[in-house]
Amino acid sequence: MTDILSILQTGANVSLTVTPQDLFDFAKNVIELTKEQMLPIMVTAAQTTLLSRKEVMEKLGVCEVTLYNWRKSG
């Protein structure tokens, strides 16, 4: 039996009747594929060195109050 994701990837114009188990398997498959794609991005982000407050102020040429206001306002 072919899984839902494989059918969708073919681009075929079809109507499907699915069971709850089919939907569960589809969701698991999508989650696993997303994990595989996101893991390298998350690892890279975790290794990124963040700037200190002082470095940010120097790079942007702003004072501590401005930086605080920006952070507070999101």
N, CA, C and O atoms as a CHARMM CRD file, in Angstrom:
* protein
*
  296
    1    1 MET  N      0.83700  -1.18500   0.00000 PROA 1      0.00000
    2    1 MET  CA     0.00000   0.00000   0.00000 PROA 1      0.00000
    3    1 MET  C      0.87600   1.24100   0.00000 PROA 1      0.00000
    4    1 MET  O      1.90600   1.27700   0.67400 PROA 1      0.00000
    5    2 THR  N      0.48200   2.23700  -0.73700 PROA 2      0.00000
    6    2 THR  CA     1.21000   3.49500  -0.83700 PROA 2      0.00000
    7    2 THR  C      0.73900   4.43200   0.25300 PROA 2      0.00000
    8    2 THR  O     -0.45200   4.49100   0.55800 PROA 2      0.00000
    9    3 ASP  N      1.68200   5.17700   0.85100 PROA 3      0.00000
   10    3 ASP  CA     1.26900   6.11100   1.88800 PROA 3      0.00000
   11    3 ASP  C      0.79200   7.42700   1.27600 PROA 3      0.00000
   12    3 ASP  O      1.06500   7.70900   0.10900 PROA 3      0.00000
   13    4 ILE  N      0.08000   8.22800   2.06400 PROA 4      0.00000
   14    4 ILE  CA    -0.52100   9.47800   1.58800 PROA 4      0.00000
   15    4 ILE  C      0.53900  10.42900   1.05400 PROA 4      0.00000
   16    4 ILE  O      0.34500  11.04900   0.00800 PROA 4      0.00000
   17    5 LEU  N      1.65000  10.54900   1.75700 PROA 5      0.00000
   18    5 LEU  CA     2.70200  11.47600   1.32700 PROA 5      0.00000
   19    5 LEU  C      3.22100  11.11500  -0.05800 PROA 5      0.00000
   20    5 LEU  O      3.44200  12.00100  -0.88400 PROA 5      0.00000
   21    6 SER  N      3.41500   9.85500  -0.31700 PROA 6      0.00000
   22    6 SER  CA     3.88100   9.42400  -1.64200 PROA 6      0.00000
   23    6 SER  C      2.88000   9.78500  -2.73100 PROA 6      0.00000
   24    6 SER  O      3.26100  10.20000  -3.82500 PROA 6      0.00000
   25    7 ILE  N      1.60000   9.62500  -2.42200 PROA 7      0.00000
   26    7 ILE  CA     0.55800   9.97500  -3.39100 PROA 7      0.00000
   27    7 ILE  C      0.57800  11.47300  -3.65700 PROA 7      0.00000
   28    7 ILE  O      0.49700  11.89900  -4.80900 PROA 7      0.00000
   29    8 LEU  N      0.68600  12.27000  -2.60800 PROA 8      0.00000
   30    8 LEU  CA     0.71700  13.73000  -2.76200 PROA 8      0.00000
   31    8 LEU  C      1.93300  14.18300  -3.55900 PROA 8      0.00000
   32    8 LEU  O      1.84000  15.11200  -4.36200 PROA 8      0.00000
   33    9 GLN  N      3.06700  13.53400  -3.34100 PROA 9      0.00000
   34    9 GLN  CA     4.30300  13.92100  -4.02400 PROA 9      0.00000
   35    9 GLN  C      4.26000  13.63800  -5.52100 PROA 9      0.00000
   36    9 GLN  O      5.00800  14.24800  -6.28500 PROA 9      0.00000
   37   10 THR  N      3.39600  12.72100  -5.95200 PROA 10     0.00000
   38   10 THR  CA     3.31000  12.43500  -7.38400 PROA 10     0.00000
   39   10 THR  C      2.61300  13.55600  -8.13000 PROA 10     0.00000
   40   10 THR  O      2.77200  13.70000  -9.34200 PROA 10     0.00000
   41   11 GLY  N      1.82900  14.35900  -7.39500 PROA 11     0.00000
   42   11 GLY  CA     1.10900  15.44700  -8.02900 PROA 11     0.00000
   43   11 GLY  C     -0.13700  14.97900  -8.76100 PROA 11     0.00000
   44   11 GLY  O     -0.74900  15.74600  -9.50500 PROA 11     0.00000
   45   12 ALA  N     -0.51000  13.73600  -8.55500 PROA 12     0.00000
   46   12 ALA  CA    -1.69200  13.19300  -9.23200 PROA 12     0.00000
   47   12 ALA  C     -2.95400  13.84000  -8.69200 PROA 12     0.00000
   48   12 ALA  O     -3.03100  14.18600  -7.51300 PROA 12     0.00000
   49   13 ASN  N     -3.93500  13.99900  -9.55600 PROA 13     0.00000
   50   13 ASN  CA    -5.23000  14.53600  -9.16700 PROA 13     0.00000
   51   13 ASN  C     -6.11200  13.35700  -8.79600 PROA 13     0.00000
   52   13 ASN  O     -6.71300  12.71900  -9.66100 PROA 13     0.00000
   53   14 VAL  N     -6.18500  13.07300  -7.48800 PROA 14     0.00000
   54   14 VAL  CA    -6.92500  11.89900  -7.03200 PROA 14     0.00000
   55   14 VAL  C     -7.81400  12.26800  -5.85000 PROA 14     0.00000
   56   14 VAL  O     -7.60600  13.28700  -5.19200 PROA 14     0.00000
   57   15 SER  N     -8.79700  11.43000  -5.59700 PROA 15     0.00000
   58   15 SER  CA    -9.61700  11.51100  -4.38800 PROA 15     0.00000
   59   15 SER  C     -9.19600  10.36200  -3.50200 PROA 15     0.00000
   60   15 SER  O     -8.98300   9.24600  -3.97700 PROA 15     0.00000
   61   16 LEU  N     -9.07600  10.63500  -2.21100 PROA 16     0.00000
   62   16 LEU  CA    -8.62600   9.60800  -1.28800 PROA 16     0.00000
   63   16 LEU  C     -9.66200   9.32300  -0.22800 PROA 16     0.00000
   64   16 LEU  O    -10.35100  10.22700   0.24600 PROA 16     0.00000
   65   17 THR  N     -9.76600   8.08100   0.13500 PROA 17     0.00000
   66   17 THR  CA   -10.50600   7.68400   1.32000 PROA 17     0.00000
   67   17 THR  C     -9.45300   7.15700   2.28200 PROA 17     0.00000
   68   17 THR  O     -8.73200   6.20700   1.97600 PROA 17     0.00000
   69   18 VAL  N     -9.37600   7.78500   3.44700 PROA 18     0.00000
   70   18 VAL  CA    -8.31400   7.42100   4.38100 PROA 18     0.00000
   71   18 VAL  C     -8.89400   6.96800   5.70900 PROA 18     0.00000
   72   18 VAL  O     -9.98600   7.37400   6.10900 PROA 18     0.00000
   73   19 THR  N     -8.14500   6.13200   6.36700 PROA 19     0.00000
   74   19 THR  CA    -8.53000   5.66000   7.69100 PROA 19     0.00000
   75   19 THR  C     -7.84900   6.53900   8.73900 PROA 19     0.00000
   76   19 THR  O     -6.90700   7.26300   8.41700 PROA 19     0.00000
   77   20 PRO  N     -8.30400   6.48500   9.96200 PROA 20     0.00000
   78   20 PRO  CA    -7.60200   7.21500  11.02100 PROA 20     0.00000
   79   20 PRO  C     -6.12600   6.81700  11.11000 PROA 20     0.00000
   80   20 PRO  O     -5.26700   7.65800  11.37700 PROA 20     0.00000
   81   21 GLN  N     -5.83900   5.55000  10.88900 PROA 21     0.00000
   82   21 GLN  CA    -4.44200   5.09200  10.92600 PROA 21     0.00000
   83   21 GLN  C     -3.63100   5.72000   9.79500 PROA 21     0.00000
   84   21 GLN  O     -2.46600   6.07200   9.98400 PROA 21     0.00000
   85   22 ASP  N     -4.25200   5.86100   8.60300 PROA 22     0.00000
   86   22 ASP  CA    -3.57600   6.52700   7.49000 PROA 22     0.00000
   87   22 ASP  C     -3.20400   7.95800   7.87200 PROA 22     0.00000
   88   22 ASP  O     -2.09100   8.41000   7.60500 PROA 22     0.00000
   89   23 LEU  N     -4.14600   8.66900   8.49900 PROA 23     0.00000
   90   23 LEU  CA    -3.88500  10.04800   8.91100 PROA 23     0.00000
   91   23 LEU  C     -2.78900  10.10800   9.96700 PROA 23     0.00000
   92   23 LEU  O     -1.93200  10.99200   9.92900 PROA 23     0.00000
   93   24 PHE  N     -2.81700   9.17700  10.90000 PROA 24     0.00000
   94   24 PHE  CA    -1.79100   9.11600  11.94100 PROA 24     0.00000
   95   24 PHE  C     -0.41800   8.88400  11.31900 PROA 24     0.00000
   96   24 PHE  O      0.54400   9.57000  11.66300 PROA 24     0.00000
   97   25 ASP  N     -0.32600   7.92600  10.41300 PROA 25     0.00000
   98   25 ASP  CA     0.94100   7.63300   9.74700 PROA 25     0.00000
   99   25 ASP  C      1.42300   8.83000   8.92700 PROA 25     0.00000
  100   25 ASP  O      2.61700   9.12600   8.90500 PROA 25     0.00000
  101   26 PHE  N      0.50600   9.51200   8.25700 PROA 26     0.00000
  102   26 PHE  CA     0.84100  10.70500   7.48500 PROA 26     0.00000
  103   26 PHE  C      1.41900  11.79000   8.39900 PROA 26     0.00000
  104   26 PHE  O      2.43900  12.40100   8.07800 PROA 26     0.00000
  105   27 ALA  N      0.76500  12.02300   9.52800 PROA 27     0.00000
  106   27 ALA  CA     1.24100  13.03500  10.47000 PROA 27     0.00000
  107   27 ALA  C      2.63100  12.68000  10.99100 PROA 27     0.00000
  108   27 ALA  O      3.50400  13.54400  11.06800 PROA 27     0.00000
  109   28 LYS  N      2.84000  11.41800  11.34800 PROA 28     0.00000
  110   28 LYS  CA     4.16200  10.99000  11.82300 PROA 28     0.00000
  111   28 LYS  C      5.22400  11.21800  10.75800 PROA 28     0.00000
  112   28 LYS  O      6.32800  11.67300  11.05500 PROA 28     0.00000
  113   29 ASN  N      4.88500  10.90100   9.52700 PROA 29     0.00000
  114   29 ASN  CA     5.82200  11.06300   8.41200 PROA 29     0.00000
  115   29 ASN  C      6.18200  12.53200   8.21000 PROA 29     0.00000
  116   29 ASN  O      7.35200  12.87000   8.02700 PROA 29     0.00000
  117   30 VAL  N      5.17300  13.40200   8.24300 PROA 30     0.00000
  118   30 VAL  CA     5.42000  14.83200   8.06500 PROA 30     0.00000
  119   30 VAL  C      6.28100  15.37600   9.21200 PROA 30     0.00000
  120   30 VAL  O      7.18700  16.17800   8.98400 PROA 30     0.00000
  121   31 ILE  N      6.00000  14.94300  10.42900 PROA 31     0.00000
  122   31 ILE  CA     6.78400  15.38800  11.58600 PROA 31     0.00000
  123   31 ILE  C      8.23800  14.93900  11.43900 PROA 31     0.00000
  124   31 ILE  O      9.15400  15.72300  11.68200 PROA 31     0.00000
  125   32 GLU  N      8.45000  13.70800  11.05100 PROA 32     0.00000
  126   32 GLU  CA     9.82100  13.20300  10.89100 PROA 32     0.00000
  127   32 GLU  C     10.57100  13.96300   9.79400 PROA 32     0.00000
  128   32 GLU  O     11.73800  14.31300   9.97000 PROA 32     0.00000
  129   33 LEU  N      9.91200  14.21700   8.67400 PROA 33     0.00000
  130   33 LEU  CA    10.55500  14.97400   7.59500 PROA 33     0.00000
  131   33 LEU  C     10.89700  16.39200   8.05100 PROA 33     0.00000
  132   33 LEU  O     11.95800  16.92000   7.71700 PROA 33     0.00000
  133   34 THR  N     10.00100  16.99700   8.80800 PROA 34     0.00000
  134   34 THR  CA    10.24300  18.34900   9.32100 PROA 34     0.00000
  135   34 THR  C     11.42200  18.34800  10.27500 PROA 34     0.00000
  136   34 THR  O     12.26500  19.24300  10.22000 PROA 34     0.00000
  137   35 LYS  N     11.49100  17.35100  11.15300 PROA 35     0.00000
  138   35 LYS  CA    12.62800  17.23600  12.07600 PROA 35     0.00000
  139   35 LYS  C     13.94200  17.13600  11.30400 PROA 35     0.00000
  140   35 LYS  O     14.92400  17.80000  11.63700 PROA 35     0.00000
  141   36 GLU  N     13.94500  16.30100  10.27600 PROA 36     0.00000
  142   36 GLU  CA    15.16300  16.11700   9.48300 PROA 36     0.00000
  143   36 GLU  C     15.60700  17.42400   8.83600 PROA 36     0.00000
  144   36 GLU  O     16.80400  17.69400   8.73800 PROA 36     0.00000
  145   37 GLN  N     14.65100  18.23200   8.39600 PROA 37     0.00000
  146   37 GLN  CA    14.98800  19.49500   7.74800 PROA 37     0.00000
  147   37 GLN  C     15.37500  20.56400   8.76300 PROA 37     0.00000
  148   37 GLN  O     16.23900  21.39400   8.48300 PROA 37     0.00000
  149   38 MET  N     14.75500  20.55500   9.92700 PROA 38     0.00000
  150   38 MET  CA    14.97700  21.60600  10.91600 PROA 38     0.00000
  151   38 MET  C     16.19600  21.36800  11.79400 PROA 38     0.00000
  152   38 MET  O     16.80300  22.33000  12.26500 PROA 38     0.00000
  153   39 LEU  N     16.57000  20.12200  12.02800 PROA 39     0.00000
  154   39 LEU  CA    17.66900  19.82100  12.93000 PROA 39     0.00000
  155   39 LEU  C     18.96200  20.51900  12.54700 PROA 39     0.00000
  156   39 LEU  O     19.58600  21.13000  13.41400 PROA 39     0.00000
  157   40 PRO  N     19.40500  20.45900  11.27700 PROA 40     0.00000
  158   40 PRO  CA    20.64600  21.16500  10.93100 PROA 40     0.00000
  159   40 PRO  C     20.54200  22.67800  11.16500 PROA 40     0.00000
  160   40 PRO  O     21.51200  23.31200  11.58300 PROA 40     0.00000
  161   41 ILE  N     19.38300  23.24400  10.89800 PROA 41     0.00000
  162   41 ILE  CA    19.18500  24.68300  11.10100 PROA 41     0.00000
  163   41 ILE  C     19.26800  25.01200  12.58200 PROA 41     0.00000
  164   41 ILE  O     19.88700  26.00500  12.96500 PROA 41     0.00000
  165   42 MET  N     18.65200  24.18700  13.41500 PROA 42     0.00000
  166   42 MET  CA    18.65600  24.43300  14.85600 PROA 42     0.00000
  167   42 MET  C     20.04900  24.26200  15.44800 PROA 42     0.00000
  168   42 MET  O     20.43900  25.01700  16.33900 PROA 42     0.00000
  169   43 VAL  N     20.79900  23.28400  14.96600 PROA 43     0.00000
  170   43 VAL  CA    22.15800  23.07500  15.45900 PROA 43     0.00000
  171   43 VAL  C     23.02900  24.27200  15.09800 PROA 43     0.00000
  172   43 VAL  O     23.80600  24.74900  15.92500 PROA 43     0.00000
  173   44 THR  N     22.90400  24.75400  13.87700 PROA 44     0.00000
  174   44 THR  CA    23.66500  25.92700  13.44400 PROA 44     0.00000
  175   44 THR  C     23.30600  27.14000  14.29100 PROA 44     0.00000
  176   44 THR  O     24.18600  27.89100  14.71100 PROA 44     0.00000
  177   45 ALA  N     22.02400  27.32900  14.53800 PROA 45     0.00000
  178   45 ALA  CA    21.57700  28.47000  15.34500 PROA 45     0.00000
  179   45 ALA  C     22.11100  28.37300  16.76400 PROA 45     0.00000
  180   45 ALA  O     22.47100  29.38700  17.36100 PROA 45     0.00000
  181   46 ALA  N     22.16500  27.16700  17.31000 PROA 46     0.00000
  182   46 ALA  CA    22.66400  26.98200  18.67100 PROA 46     0.00000
  183   46 ALA  C     24.15400  27.28800  18.76800 PROA 46     0.00000
  184   46 ALA  O     24.64300  27.65900  19.83500 PROA 46     0.00000
  185   47 GLN  N     24.86800  27.13600  17.67400 PROA 47     0.00000
  186   47 GLN  CA    26.30600  27.37800  17.67600 PROA 47     0.00000
  187   47 GLN  C     26.65000  28.83700  17.38300 PROA 47     0.00000
  188   47 GLN  O     27.80400  29.24400  17.51700 PROA 47     0.00000
  189   48 THR  N     25.65400  29.61900  16.98700 PROA 48     0.00000
  190   48 THR  CA    25.87600  31.01300  16.65600 PROA 48     0.00000
  191   48 THR  C     26.19600  31.79300  17.91500 PROA 48     0.00000
  192   48 THR  O     25.49300  31.67900  18.91900 PROA 48     0.00000
  193   49 THR  N     27.24500  32.57600  17.86500 PROA 49     0.00000
  194   49 THR  CA    27.62700  33.40200  18.99800 PROA 49     0.00000
  195   49 THR  C     26.82800  34.69600  18.95900 PROA 49     0.00000
  196   49 THR  O     26.81000  35.40200  17.95000 PROA 49     0.00000
  197   50 LEU  N     26.17100  34.99500  20.07000 PROA 50     0.00000
  198   50 LEU  CA    25.38800  36.21500  20.15900 PROA 50     0.00000
  199   50 LEU  C     26.26300  37.37700  20.59100 PROA 50     0.00000
  200   50 LEU  O     27.28000  37.18800  21.25800 PROA 50     0.00000
  201   51 LEU  N     25.86700  38.56500  20.21100 PROA 51     0.00000
  202   51 LEU  CA    26.60000  39.76000  20.59800 PROA 51     0.00000
  203   51 LEU  C     26.19400  40.18200  22.00200 PROA 51     0.00000
  204   51 LEU  O     25.05800  39.96700  22.42500 PROA 51     0.00000
  205   52 SER  N     27.12700  40.78100  22.71300 PROA 52     0.00000
  206   52 SER  CA    26.80700  41.33800  24.01700 PROA 52     0.00000
  207   52 SER  C     26.02900  42.63500  23.82200 PROA 52     0.00000
  208   52 SER  O     25.98100  43.17600  22.71700 PROA 52     0.00000
  209   53 ARG  N     25.42700  43.12700  24.88600 PROA 53     0.00000
  210   53 ARG  CA    24.69300  44.38600  24.81800 PROA 53     0.00000
  211   53 ARG  C     25.61600  45.52100  24.37000 PROA 53     0.00000
  212   53 ARG  O     25.23800  46.35500  23.54700 PROA 53     0.00000
  213   54 LYS  N     26.81200  45.53900  24.91600 PROA 54     0.00000
  214   54 LYS  CA    27.77600  46.58400  24.55500 PROA 54     0.00000
  215   54 LYS  C     28.13400  46.51900  23.07200 PROA 54     0.00000
  216   54 LYS  O     28.21700  47.55100  22.40600 PROA 54     0.00000
  217   55 GLU  N     28.34800  45.29800  22.54900 PROA 55     0.00000
  218   55 GLU  CA    28.68200  45.13300  21.13300 PROA 55     0.00000
  219   55 GLU  C     27.54100  45.60400  20.23300 PROA 55     0.00000
  220   55 GLU  O     27.77800  46.22300  19.19600 PROA 55     0.00000
  221   56 VAL  N     26.30600  45.31000  20.63100 PROA 56     0.00000
  222   56 VAL  CA    25.14700  45.73800  19.85200 PROA 56     0.00000
  223   56 VAL  C     25.06800  47.26100  19.83100 PROA 56     0.00000
  224   56 VAL  O     24.84700  47.85800  18.77700 PROA 56     0.00000
  225   57 MET  N     25.24700  47.88700  20.99000 PROA 57     0.00000
  226   57 MET  CA    25.19600  49.34900  21.06000 PROA 57     0.00000
  227   57 MET  C     26.26600  49.97100  20.16400 PROA 57     0.00000
  228   57 MET  O     26.01000  50.95400  19.46900 PROA 57     0.00000
  229   58 GLU  N     27.46600  49.39000  20.18600 PROA 58     0.00000
  230   58 GLU  CA    28.55800  49.91400  19.36000 PROA 58     0.00000
  231   58 GLU  C     28.26800  49.73200  17.87100 PROA 58     0.00000
  232   58 GLU  O     28.47000  50.65200  17.07900 PROA 58     0.00000
  233   59 LYS  N     27.79400  48.54600  17.49100 PROA 59     0.00000
  234   59 LYS  CA    27.53400  48.26900  16.07200 PROA 59     0.00000
  235   59 LYS  C     26.40900  49.13800  15.51800 PROA 59     0.00000
  236   59 LYS  O     26.46700  49.58400  14.37200 PROA 59     0.00000
  237   60 LEU  N     25.37300  49.37900  16.34800 PROA 60     0.00000
  238   60 LEU  CA    24.22400  50.14100  15.88200 PROA 60     0.00000
  239   60 LEU  C     24.32600  51.63100  16.20100 PROA 60     0.00000
  240   60 LEU  O     23.52600  52.43800  15.72700 PROA 60     0.00000
  241   61 GLY  N     25.32200  51.97900  17.01000 PROA 61     0.00000
  242   61 GLY  CA    25.51500  53.38600  17.35700 PROA 61     0.00000
  243   61 GLY  C     24.37200  53.96300  18.17900 PROA 61     0.00000
  244   61 GLY  O     23.95800  55.10400  17.97300 PROA 61     0.00000
  245   62 VAL  N     23.86800  53.16600  19.10800 PROA 62     0.00000
  246   62 VAL  CA    22.78400  53.62600  19.97000 PROA 62     0.00000
  247   62 VAL  C     23.19600  53.51200  21.43100 PROA 62     0.00000
  248   62 VAL  O     24.15600  52.82100  21.77100 PROA 62     0.00000
  249   63 CYS  N     22.44600  54.20700  22.28900 PROA 63     0.00000
  250   63 CYS  CA    22.74300  54.14900  23.72200 PROA 63     0.00000
  251   63 CYS  C     21.95900  53.00500  24.37300 PROA 63     0.00000
  252   63 CYS  O     21.11400  52.37800  23.73500 PROA 63     0.00000
  253   64 GLU  N     22.24600  52.75000  25.62600 PROA 64     0.00000
  254   64 GLU  CA    21.61300  51.64800  26.34800 PROA 64     0.00000
  255   64 GLU  C     20.10200  51.85700  26.48200 PROA 64     0.00000
  256   64 GLU  O     19.34300  50.89000  26.43100 PROA 64     0.00000
  257   65 VAL  N     19.66200  53.09400  26.65000 PROA 65     0.00000
  258   65 VAL  CA    18.23100  53.38400  26.78500 PROA 65     0.00000
  259   65 VAL  C     17.49200  53.02600  25.49400 PROA 65     0.00000
  260   65 VAL  O     16.41500  52.43200  25.53800 PROA 65     0.00000
  261   66 THR  N     18.06700  53.38500  24.35300 PROA 66     0.00000
  262   66 THR  CA    17.45000  53.06000  23.06700 PROA 66     0.00000
  263   66 THR  C     17.35700  51.54800  22.89700 PROA 66     0.00000
  264   66 THR  O     16.31900  51.02600  22.48900 PROA 66     0.00000
  265   67 LEU  N     18.43100  50.85400  23.20500 PROA 67     0.00000
  266   67 LEU  CA    18.44700  49.40100  23.09500 PROA 67     0.00000
  267   67 LEU  C     17.38400  48.78700  24.00100 PROA 67     0.00000
  268   67 LEU  O     16.68900  47.85400  23.59800 PROA 67     0.00000
  269   68 TYR  N     17.25300  49.30200  25.22000 PROA 68     0.00000
  270   68 TYR  CA    16.22900  48.82000  26.15600 PROA 68     0.00000
  271   68 TYR  C     14.83200  49.04400  25.58100 PROA 68     0.00000
  272   68 TYR  O     13.98000  48.15700  25.62600 PROA 68     0.00000
  273   69 ASN  N     14.61200  50.24900  25.03900 PROA 69     0.00000
  274   69 ASN  CA    13.28900  50.55900  24.48500 PROA 69     0.00000
  275   69 ASN  C     12.95900  49.66500  23.29800 PROA 69     0.00000
  276   69 ASN  O     11.81800  49.22600  23.15000 PROA 69     0.00000
  277   70 TRP  N     13.94700  49.39300  22.45600 PROA 70     0.00000
  278   70 TRP  CA    13.72800  48.49900  21.31900 PROA 70     0.00000
  279   70 TRP  C     13.35100  47.09800  21.80800 PROA 70     0.00000
  280   70 TRP  O     12.41300  46.47700  21.30900 PROA 70     0.00000
  281   71 ARG  N     14.11100  46.62000  22.80000 PROA 71     0.00000
  282   71 ARG  CA    13.84500  45.28200  23.32400 PROA 71     0.00000
  283   71 ARG  C     12.46400  45.22500  23.95700 PROA 71     0.00000
  284   71 ARG  O     11.73500  44.25200  23.76300 PROA 71     0.00000
  285   72 LYS  N     12.09800  46.24900  24.70500 PROA 72     0.00000
  286   72 LYS  CA    10.80800  46.30600  25.38300 PROA 72     0.00000
  287   72 LYS  C      9.65200  46.34000  24.38300 PROA 72     0.00000
  288   72 LYS  O      8.61100  45.72200  24.60500 PROA 72     0.00000
  289   73 SER  N      9.84300  47.05800  23.29500 PROA 73     0.00000
  290   73 SER  CA     8.77500  47.17900  22.29900 PROA 73     0.00000
  291   73 SER  C      8.72600  46.00600  21.31700 PROA 73     0.00000
  292   73 SER  O      7.82500  45.91300  20.48300 PROA 73     0.00000
  293   74 GLY  N      9.71100  45.11700  21.43500 PROA 74     0.00000
  294   74 GLY  CA     9.71900  43.93400  20.57100 PROA 74     0.00000
  295   74 GLY  C     10.35600  44.19500  19.24500 PROA 74     0.00000
  296   74 GLY  O     10.43600  43.29400  18.41000 PROA 74     0.00000
